Amino acid sequence: MSESKKVKVLFVCMGNICRSPTAHGVFRRLVVEQGLSHLVEIDSAGTHAYHIGEPPDRRARQTALERGIDIGDLRARLAEPADFDRFDYVLAMDQDNYRNLSRLCPEGMESKLRLFMDFAPEFGFREVPDPYYGGQRGFDQVFDLVEEAARGLLDDLSRRFF
């Protein structure tokens, strides 16, 4: 599959330092483990410019490292309308970011925008809660939710594309 034929996935939260880089890292690991790196491109972004250029939050990095995933190479960036041209899936972590992305979304590309947790409906959560102002428990919960939705996303992609 050529570069242009890759399935491209963008994870989006508010600042791109907690939830979306965690999803990016978890999904990247799953893709590598399944030998699909040549078929999938992954990125993450935020709907607010608070942390552009910064690495993920220290607590998110630590939680990921404790579970065998290094997300320290990721840097926050701002989501933009061009992302809807570039990516096949634009996955919001919650309803607020979904609404923010809807305003950025060019006409005719709405089908690319989804809630990430739609890929784990059996888990009973529609949103990945923002752990930023909470304690470690929130980061653990985010990781658990993200891991489940990432597996569901990979299953969906495998059925549809691979």
C-alpha positions in Angstrom: 0.0 0.0 0.0 1.5 3.4 -1.0 1.7 6.4 1.4 -1.4 7.9 -0.2 -3.3 4.7 0.4 -2.6 4.6 4.1 -5.6 4.9 6.5 -5.0 8.2 8.4 -6.3 8.7 11.9 -6.2 11.9 14.0 -7.0 11.9 17.7 -8.2 15.2 19.1 -8.7 16.6 22.6 -8.6 20.1 24.0 -4.9 20.8 24.6 -3.3 17.8 22.9 -1.3 16.9 26.1 -3.4 14.3 27.9 -6.1 12.3 26.1 -5.2 12.6 22.4 -1.5 11.8 22.8 -2.4 8.9 25.0 -4.7 7.6 22.3 -2.0 8.3 19.7 0.6 6.3 21.7 -1.8 3.4 22.5 -3.0 3.1 18.9 0.5 3.4 17.5 1.6 0.4 19.7 -1.4 -1.7 18.6 -0.7 -0.9 14.9 3.0 -1.8 15.3 2.2 -5.0 17.2 -0.1 -6.1 14.4 2.5 -5.3 11.7 0.3 -2.6 10.1 2.6 0.5 10.4 3.0 0.6 6.6 -0.8 0.9 6.3 -1.8 3.4 9.0 -0.7 7.0 9.7 -1.5 8.4 13.2 -1.4 11.9 14.6 -3.0 13.9 17.4 -4.0 17.5 17.9 -5.9 19.9 20.1 -8.8 22.3 19.6 -7.1 24.9 21.8 -3.7 26.5 21.4 -2.7 26.3 25.1 0.2 23.9 24.7 1.4 24.0 21.1 4.9 22.5 20.8 4.9 21.0 24.3 5.3 17.3 25.1 2.4 15.4 26.7 1.6 16.2 30.3 4.0 14.6 32.7 1.3 12.4 34.3 0.1 11.2 30.9 3.7 10.3 30.0 4.2 8.5 33.3 1.0 6.5 33.0 1.8 5.5 29.5 5.4 4.5 30.5 4.1 2.4 33.4 2.1 0.5 30.8 5.0 0.1 28.3 4.3 3.0 26.0 6.5 6.0 25.4 4.7 9.1 24.2 7.5 11.5 25.0 8.3 12.1 21.3 4.8 13.6 20.7 4.3 17.4 20.6 1.1 19.3 20.9 -0.4 21.0 17.8 -3.6 22.7 16.9 -6.2 21.0 14.8 -7.1 22.8 11.6 -9.6 22.5 8.7 -6.9 20.9 6.5 -6.9 17.9 8.8 -10.2 16.9 7.3 -8.5 16.7 3.9 -5.5 14.8 5.3 -7.2 12.3 7.6 -9.8 9.6 7.1 -10.8 9.6 10.8 -10.9 12.7 13.0 -11.7 11.3 16.4 -12.8 13.6 19.2 -12.3 12.6 22.8 -15.5 14.3 24.0 -18.6 16.3 22.9 -17.0 19.7 23.5 -14.1 18.9 21.2 -16.5 17.3 18.7 -18.5 20.6 18.5 -15.2 22.5 18.1 -14.1 20.2 15.3 -17.6 20.5 13.7 -17.0 24.2 13.3 -13.6 23.5 11.6 -15.0 20.8 9.4 -15.3 21.7 5.7 -18.7 21.0 4.1 -19.0 17.4 2.9 -16.4 15.9 5.3 -18.6 15.5 8.3 -18.5 11.7 8.0 -14.8 11.7 9.0 -15.6 13.2 12.4 -16.6 10.8 15.2 -16.3 10.4 18.9 -13.4 8.0 19.7 -15.5 6.1 22.3 -17.9 5.1 19.5 -15.4 2.3 18.9 -16.0 0.8 22.4 -19.8 1.1 22.8 -19.8 -1.9 25.2 -17.7 0.1 27.6 -20.6 2.4 28.5 -18.8 5.7 28.0 -19.5 8.2 25.2 -16.5 10.4 26.2 -13.0 10.1 27.4 -13.0 12.4 30.5 -10.4 15.1 30.8 -7.9 14.1 33.6 -6.0 17.4 33.6 -7.3 18.9 36.9 -7.6 15.6 38.7 -5.3 13.1 40.2 -3.5 9.9 39.0 -6.7 7.9 39.0 -8.1 10.0 36.2 -5.1 9.3 34.0 -5.4 5.6 34.7 -9.1 5.7 33.7 -8.2 7.6 30.5 -5.7 5.0 29.6 -8.2 2.1 30.2 -10.8 3.8 28.1 -8.4 4.7 25.3 -7.0 1.2 25.2 -10.5 -0.3 24.8 -11.5 2.2 22.1 -8.1 1.8 20.3 -8.7 -2.0 20.0 -12.2 -1.3 18.7 -10.9 1.2 16.1 -8.2 -1.3 14.9 -10.8 -4.0 14.6 -13.0 -1.6 12.6 -10.1 -0.7 10.3 -9.1 -4.3 9.9 -12.6 -5.2 8.7 -12.9 -2.3 6.4 -9.4 -1.9 4.9 -6.9 -4.7 5.6 
